[in-house]
Amino acid sequence: MTNLDEIKKLCEKLECKITLDCSLKEYVTFRFGGPCKALISINSAASAAELIKYMKDNDVKYGILGRGSNVIASDEGFDGVILLFGSDFAGISIDGNTIKCDAGALLASACVHAQQASLSGMENLFGIPGTVGGALFMNAGAYGSEMKDVVVSAEYIDSDCNIKTITKDEMNLSYRHSIFSETDCVITSVTMQLSSGNSDEIKEAMNECMAKRSSKQPLDYPSAGSTFKRPEGSYASLLIDQCGLKGLTCGGAMVSEKHSGFVINKGYATCADVLELCSEIQRIVKEKTGYRLELEPVILK
């Protein structure tokens, strides 16, 4: 591990906040995870590029984290530096029907900004608990809408630590997938094109979407959202239901009794509990139905 004093000096120069031996459980929605060596709050694309270049040049292990809503953090923690794209890098600007968001902006905040500007197209994305950068990384979606329906371009840090622009057509967007999930490129901002609408009607649609989400999903428990990707030809929750696995537990982890597509933290779950439970679900579903379920969250280790 490179001398942390050097990293602290670089953060001081870039005016980025740094926290040493930081517990990851506070930064992921599953609410478990061990410590990382250091957590750095990104404040600009330029700062991110310089920090990533330093990490690469000095062989320092690093990871990228937004809201942590699609992440399973290891109990042992992360033996490296976490670059946090959060509230210090969360600007949102609107120009006509175009909305540009820094990667750390919450997707829900972007939806509210759009609604207040009478811009339609993001209603069904309201309530997805992640950042705009994270949403594009996995092409997040809900209720028939996906990020690919609104995004037009993004700025990102390429493998050589240069800041570049990419168009939607170059992003290889498909179900829960983008070109960013195939590479070490890091999203720094996202530009979306919306259409003019009625602010009150947009707000009503957002409220309906949130009410639907609240009625069907176990939002009162920590989780990483949908635990498994939708297999071709079926739905993960349907298969889990058919196998009678609703309520199945392992330690503090449980298949939600409200929505079987969610593995939840009952309050004392560990990463090991969640992974063991997910493995058991995958085994039983494959054995009984022939379908192979794939984890949706990223494992940070």
C-alpha positions in Angstrom: 0.0 0.0 0.0 1.4 3.4 -1.0 2.1 5.8 1.8 -1.2 7.3 2.8 0.6 10.6 3.6 1.1 11.1 -0.2 -2.6 10.5 -0.8 -3.5 12.9 1.9 -1.3 15.6 0.5 -2.8 15.1 -3.0 -6.3 15.3 -1.5 -5.4 18.5 0.3 -4.1 20.0 -3.0 -7.4 18.9 -4.8 -9.5 20.1 -1.8 -11.1 16.6 -1.6 -12.1 15.3 1.8 -10.4 12.1 2.9 -11.3 9.7 5.8 -8.9 7.0 6.9 -10.0 3.5 8.0 -13.6 4.3 7.0 -16.3 1.8 7.6 -18.1 0.9 4.4 -21.4 0.0 6.1 -22.3 3.7 6.3 -21.9 4.1 2.5 -23.9 1.1 1.2 -27.6 0.6 1.4 -27.3 -3.0 2.6 -25.7 -1.5 5.8 -22.8 -3.9 6.3 -19.2 -4.1 5.3 -15.7 -3.7 6.8 -13.3 -0.8 6.6 -11.4 0.6 3.6 -7.9 2.2 3.9 -9.2 5.5 2.9 -12.4 7.1 1.5 -12.0 10.2 -0.7 -15.0 12.4 -1.6 -14.6 13.4 -5.2 -15.4 17.1 -5.9 -14.8 17.4 -9.7 -14.0 15.4 -12.8 -10.5 16.8 -12.9 -9.9 15.7 -9.3 -11.2 12.2 -10.0 -8.9 11.9 -13.1 -5.8 13.1 -11.1 -6.6 10.7 -8.2 -7.2 7.7 -10.5 -3.9 8.5 -12.4 -2.1 8.5 -9.0 -3.7 5.2 -8.0 -2.7 3.6 -11.3 0.8 5.0 -11.4 1.5 3.8 -7.9 -0.3 0.4 -8.1 -2.8 1.5 -5.4 -6.0 -0.6 -5.3 -9.0 1.6 -5.7 -12.8 1.3 -6.1 -15.6 3.5 -7.2 -18.7 4.1 -5.0 -21.8 6.2 -5.5 -24.8 5.7 -3.2 -23.9 2.1 -2.7 -27.4 1.0 -3.6 -26.4 -1.8 -5.9 -23.3 -3.0 -3.9 -22.5 -5.9 -1.6 -19.5 -4.9 0.6 -17.2 -7.6 2.0 -17.1 -8.2 5.8 -13.3 -7.9 5.6 -13.6 -4.5 4.0 -11.7 -3.1 1.0 -7.9 -3.2 1.1 -7.5 0.0 -0.8 -8.9 3.5 -1.5 -12.6 4.2 -2.2 -13.4 7.2 -4.5 -16.8 8.4 -3.4 -19.0 10.1 -6.0 -21.5 11.7 -3.7 -22.8 15.0 -2.4 -19.5 16.9 -3.1 -19.9 16.1 -6.8 -23.7 16.4 -7.3 -24.4 19.4 -9.5 -27.5 19.5 -11.7 -28.1 22.0 -14.5 -30.9 22.4 -17.0 -30.7 24.0 -20.5 -34.0 23.9 -22.4 -35.0 20.2 -22.5 -31.6 19.0 -21.5 -30.5 18.1 -18.0 -26.9 17.5 -17.1 -25.9 15.9 -13.8 -22.6 15.3 -12.1 -22.1 11.6 -11.5 -22.7 11.9 -7.7 -26.1 13.6 -8.1 -28.9 11.4 -6.8 -31.2 10.1 -9.5 -34.2 11.1 -7.4 -32.9 14.7 -7.2 -32.5 14.8 -11.0 -36.1 13.6 -11.3 -37.3 16.4 -9.0 -35.3 19.0 -10.9 -36.8 17.8 -14.1 -40.3 17.9 -12.7 -39.8 21.4 -11.4 -38.7 22.5 -14.9 -41.8 20.8 -16.4 -39.6 18.2 -18.2 -41.1 14.7 -18.7 -39.4 11.3 -19.3 -37.9 10.4 -15.9 -41.1 9.8 -13.9 -40.6 6.0 -13.7 -37.0 6.4 -12.6 -38.1 8.3 -9.5 -37.5 6.3 -6.4 -34.5 4.3 -7.8 -32.1 4.8 -4.8 -28.8 5.5 -6.6 -26.7 8.2 -8.2 -27.0 9.3 -11.8 -23.6 7.9 -12.6 -24.4 4.5 -11.0 -27.8 4.4 -12.8 -26.0 4.8 -16.2 -23.3 2.3 -15.2 -25.9 -0.4 -14.9 -28.6 1.1 -17.2 -31.0 1.2 -14.2 -34.7 1.1 -14.9 -38.1 0.5 -13.4 -41.7 0.1 -14.6 -40.8 0.0 -18.3 -38.3 2.8 -18.4 -34.5 2.7 -18.4 -31.7 5.2 -18.5 -31.1 4.4 -22.1 -34.5 6.0 -22.9 -33.3 9.5 -21.8 -29.5 9.6 -21.9 -27.9 11.3 -24.9 -24.2 11.5 -23.8 -21.8 11.3 -20.8 -18.4 12.5 -19.8 -16.0 9.9 -18.4 -12.4 9.2 -17.5 -10.9 6.7 -19.9 -8.2 4.1 -19.2 -5.5 6.6 -19.7 -7.1 9.1 -17.2 -8.2 11.5 -19.9 -11.7 13.1 -19.7 -13.7 12.1 -22.8 -17.3 12.4 -24.1 -19.3 9.4 -25.3 -22.6 9.3 -27.1 -25.5 7.0 -26.2 -25.0 4.9 -29.3 -21.4 4.1 -28.1 -22.5 3.0 -24.7 -23.7 -0.5 -25.5 -26.8 0.0 -23.3 -28.9 -3.1 -22.7 -30.6 -4.7 -19.7 -28.6 -3.8 -16.6 -25.5 -3.3 -18.7 -23.3 -0.6 -20.3 -19.9 -0.3 -21.8 -18.8 1.1 -18.4 -19.4 -2.2 -16.7 -17.0 -3.9 -19.1 -14.1 -1.4 -18.6 -12.3 0.6 -15.9 -13.7 3.9 -17.4 -15.4 6.1 -14.8 -18.5 8.2 -15.5 -18.2 11.8 -14.4 -21.4 13.4 -15.8 -24.5 12.4 -17.6 -26.6 14.4 -20.1 -30.3 13.5 -20.6 -32.8 14.8 -23.2 -36.4 15.1 -21.9 -39.6 16.5 -23.4 -41.8 19.4 -22.3 -44.7 18.5 -20.0 -47.0 19.6 -17.3 -45.3 20.0 -13.9 -48.3 18.9 -11.9 -48.9 15.9 -14.1 -45.3 14.9 -13.9 -45.4 15.2 -10.1 -48.5 13.0 -9.9 -46.9 10.3 -12.1 -43.8 10.4 -9.8 -45.9 10.1 -6.7 -47.8 7.1 -8.3 -44.5 5.5 -9.1 -43.3 5.9 -5.5 -46.5 4.6 -4.1 -46.3 1.5 -6.3 -42.7 1.0 -5.2 -43.6 1.4 -1.5 -46.5 -1.0 -1.7 -44.6 -3.8 -3.4 -41.0 -3.5 -2.2 -39.5 -3.9 1.3 -38.2 -0.4 1.6 -38.2 -0.5 5.4 -35.3 -2.9 5.4 -31.7 -2.4 4.2 -31.1 -4.1 0.8 -29.3 -3.6 -2.5 -32.5 -3.5 -4.4 -33.4 -6.3 -6.8 -31.0 -9.1 -5.9 -31.0 -11.0 -9.2 -31.2 -10.0 -12.8 -34.3 -10.9 -14.8 -33.5 -14.2 -16.6 -34.6 -14.4 -20.2 -38.1 -15.9 -20.3 -39.1 -15.4 -16.7 -38.7 -13.2 -13.6 -36.4 -13.9 -10.6 -39.2 -13.2 -8.1 -41.6 -15.5 -9.8 -39.0 -18.4 -9.9 -38.1 -17.8 -6.2 -41.8 -17.8 -5.3 -42.4 -21.0 -7.3 -39.6 -22.7 -5.3 -41.2 -21.7 -2.0 -38.2 -19.6 -0.9 -40.0 -16.5 0.4 -38.9 -16.0 4.0 -35.9 -18.2 3.7 -33.1 -17.0 6.0 -29.4 -17.3 6.6 -28.2 -15.5 9.7 -29.5 -11.9 9.4 -30.3 -12.2 5.7 -33.8 -13.1 4.5 -35.7 -13.4 1.2 -38.3 -10.7 1.7 -41.8 -11.9 2.4 -43.1 -8.8 0.7 -41.2 -9.2 -2.5 -39.1 -12.3 -3.1 -36.9 -10.6 -5.6 -35.2 -8.8 -2.6 -32.8 -10.3 -0.1 -33.0 -8.0 2.9 -30.9 -7.3 6.0 -33.0 -7.9 9.1 -30.6 -5.7 11.0 -27.7 -8.0 11.8 -26.8 -9.5 8.4 -23.2 -9.9 7.2 -21.9 -10.1 3.7 -21.3 -13.9 4.3 -25.0 -14.3 5.3 -26.2 -12.6 2.1 -23.8 -14.5 -0.2 -24.7 -17.8 1.4 -28.4 -17.1 1.1 -28.0 -16.0 -2.6 -26.0 -19.1 -3.4 -28.7 -21.3 -1.8 -31.4 -19.5 -3.8 -29.4 -20.0 -7.0 -28.9 -23.7 -6.3 -32.5 -24.4 -5.6 -33.9 -22.4 -8.5 -31.5 -24.1 -10.9 -32.4 -27.5 -9.5 -36.1 -27.0 -9.6 -36.7 -24.8 -12.6 -33.5 -25.0 -14.8 -33.1 -21.2 -14.6 -29.7 -19.8 -13.6 -30.1 -16.7 -11.6 -27.3 -14.0 -11.8 -26.6 -11.5 -9.0 -27.4 -7.9 -9.9 -25.4 -6.1 -7.2 -21.7 -5.6 -7.6 -19.5 -7.3 -4.9 -17.0 -4.8 -3.6 -14.0 -6.7 -2.2 
